[in-house]
Structure formats: C-alpha cells, structure tokens
C-alpha cells in the first residue's frame, strides 16, 4: 500500500497529501531574482480567470475523463503551450518527511512522487520542478502562464503517453495551503504540476506555490 509523505496515511484516504506548501521546495529562495531584479524577471503568476470553482471536481470540469491506465512510472513530461519538454526523475522523502526536490543544478529536470500514483493511473499524481535556480529560469518558470484547456503529455515506461487537459492554474501562499484540494484522493486519473510562486519577497524568497490541476483525457 502506497504511503503519503508527512501524514503517513494510505494514498486515497481523505487526508492524503504528497507534500505541504511549506516543504514542497527547500530551494525557493530565488537567488537569481535577487541578483537580476524581481521586478523584471519574476515568473508569471496565474490570473483569477484560470482558477476553478470549489464545485469543479470529477466529471464537472472541461473534457470528460478518459479511462484510467494501469500503473507505470513516467519518463518525460511535455507542456507545449509553455515549451516544456523535460525528463522526469523519481522523488522520495527527506529525513523530515517532506518531498525531496530535483537537483537544482539541472534546470530542465522535473520530478514525480514515486511512492504515490503514477500519471494516468486512477488517483492524484504529483509532478514538481524548480521555477529557477542560481543561474536563471528553470523547467517550470512559465507554469503560471498556463491556461485552462492546455495539454500536458506524460511519456510512460510502458510505451503509453498519458494526455491530460488543464482544468485550472492557481497560486497559493504557503500559509493556509489547501492540502486536501491539491493532494486529496481522486476517483479519476488526475495530475498536479507544482512549482514555487505565489509572489516573491527579497527577504524570504517565493511566498508559496503555483499549482496546475489537470485530468486524463486520452492516451496513445
């Protein structure tokens, strides 16, 4: 039975959470922005128009869900609208129980929570990546510019490609991060793509996270 970080509860339980806003990334300081100037180089933030209502759950938002795929680890993620084409590495937990992060030096590398749901399988799969590093923009720098209806493709090791449609793009402050909304169990195949965001402060770095909500709408 798969376990959830921090809470130690089975995936699929109401309290399932793969990470918390405070501990998604230990490296959200925005060193590059401190050097280059946040006013001109800050990543885009999603507008209110890209959020979804609280009632938009399975079967109520956008295109109908496709049948779930069997479990299979992912190998690559593509988001054509923001020119993302990146390999995926498995992420585990740190000693404190928070989700680990991809190596900061590899700007075009994203990660997936490999003790949880695989993308395309029924449930909530988690993909995470840096917004920037000390040298400049990273893999999910433009995530906040993504719009509803955009396509996300995930290559799986079984040779299938899981195709997701974006339902919403939202930003959350670290305090009051909605764990259940983001990581809660799903009856259909869903995907969350997460990076640092939610505003930026020179004193403390990024204030929260940008979260993309998507559901499986096809495969090939």
N, C-alpha and C positions, 0 to 999 in steps of 0.2 A: 504494500500500500504506500503510495507516494505521501511524502510529508511536506508540510508548509514551513518555510523559514520563520523563525522567531516564535510563532504561535504553536508550532509542533502539532498541528491538527491535520487530519487527512484532507487531501485535496477533494473538493466537492462539498465540504461542510460549509455552513453559512458563514463561519468566521475565517474561511480560507484567505490567506494573504501571502503573496510571494515576497513582499518586502514592505517597508514603510517609507513614506516620503522623506523622512529624516535620514534614512540609511540607504536609499537607493544608490547614491553615489557618494563615496568619501572624497571624491576629487572634483567637486563642483565649485571650486574657489574662483574660477575664471581668471587664471593668471594672465592669459593672453589679452583679455579685455582690460585688465589693469594696465598693461603696457601700451595697448593700442588705443584705448579710449572706448568706453562702453557706449557712448552716445552715437558713434558712427558704426560700430562693429557688433553690437548686440544682436543675437539671433532673433528671428521673428517670433512673435507671440500670437497665438490663435485669437481670432475675434469672437465676440459673443455669438455671431451668426453660425459659427462652426460647432457650438455646443449642442447638446440634445436635452430634451426634457426628461424629467425623472421617470416618466412612464414608458420611455422608449427602451424596451427590453426585447427579448427573443420574439421574432416574428412581427414586430411592430415598426421597425426602422429600416427603410431602404429596401433593397432587393431581398427576395426570400433566401433563406439559408439553404445551402447545399447539404447533401448527406455527409455525415462525418466520415473521415478516413480512419483507417487503423493507425495505431501508434507508429511513428517513425521519426527519428531525430532529423532536424533540419540542417542544411548545409550552407544556405545562402538566402539573403533577403534582397528584394528589389522593390523600389518605390519610384516608378518612372516619373511621376509628377514633380519630384524634388531631386531627381537624378541620383538616387541611392542604388548602389549595386555592390553589396558587401558580403563577405563571408561571415558565417556565424560560428562562434565558439561556445562550448558549454560553460555555464556559470554555476558555481556551487555557493556555499555559505562561508562567511568568515567565522572566526572564533567567537564573535559576539552574536552570531545568528542572523546577520544581515546579508543581503545578496552581495556577492563579490562583483567585481567590475572587469570589463576587458582591459588589457594593458593599455595605459594611457598613451604610450608611445606609438601605438598602431591606430592611427586616426580613422582608417577605413575598416575597422573591425567592430562588429556588434556581437552581442551575446544573448543566449537564451537560457532560461532557468531549467536545467536538465533534470531536476528532480520533480518537475511538475508536468503539466500537459504538453504534449508535442503539438506544434502548429498543424491544424487540420483535424485533430482528434477532438471528440466532444469535451468541452470544458474551456477553461481560460488559459491560453498560452501566453507567456511573458517573454518579450524581447526588449533588451535595453542596450543603450550605447551612449557614448560621450557626445556632448554638444560642441566641445572644443578641448584643446589641450594647450600646453605652453607655447606651441608653435603656430596655432591657428585653428580654424574651423575643423570639426571632426564629423564623423559619419552622419549624425542626426542634427547638424547645425540648422537645417532648414525644416525640421519637423513641424515647427509651429506654423509654417506656411501651408501645410497640407489642408485640403478641403474635403468636405463630405463628398462621397461618391468616388473618390480616388481609389486606385487599385494598389494592393500590396501582394506581391508574389513571394512565396517561400518554397525554395527547392528542398526536397526531402531526400533522404538517403535511399528510400525505396524506389526512386526514379519518378515519383509523382511531384507535381507542382500544385501546391495549395494556393488558391486565389481568394483573397479577401477584399471586401469592399468597406471603405471607411464610413463609419456611422457618425463619428464626432471627433473633434480635436479640442481638448480642454487644458487649461493651465490651473494648477493648484498650488497654494502656498504650503510650505512644509507643516505649519501648524494647522491642524484640522483637516489633514489629508484624508479623503474619503476611501479608506481601505476597502470596505465592502463593495462600493461602487466599482472600484478599479479591479480588485482581485477576487471578488466574490464568484462563487460557483456559477457556471452557465450550463443550460440544458442543450445548447447547440455549440458548434465549434466557434470560438471567439479568439481574438488576438488583441493584446495590448502592446503598444510600442512606446517606450518611455525614455525620456532624456531629461537633463537639467533645464530649468527655465523658471517661469512664473515670476519674472522680474529679476533685476540684478542690483546688488549693492556693492560698492567698492570695499565696504567694511567686512561684509560677510560672504560675498560671492552670490551665487544664484539663490533665490528665495524659495524655490520649490521645484516643480516638475511639469513638463508638458507630457500629456498622455493622449495617445491615439487609440480610439475604440474601433474595432473592425470585426466583421463576422465572415465566415466562409461562404462564398457564393459560387464556387466552382472548383474544378480540379482538372488536370490533364496529365 
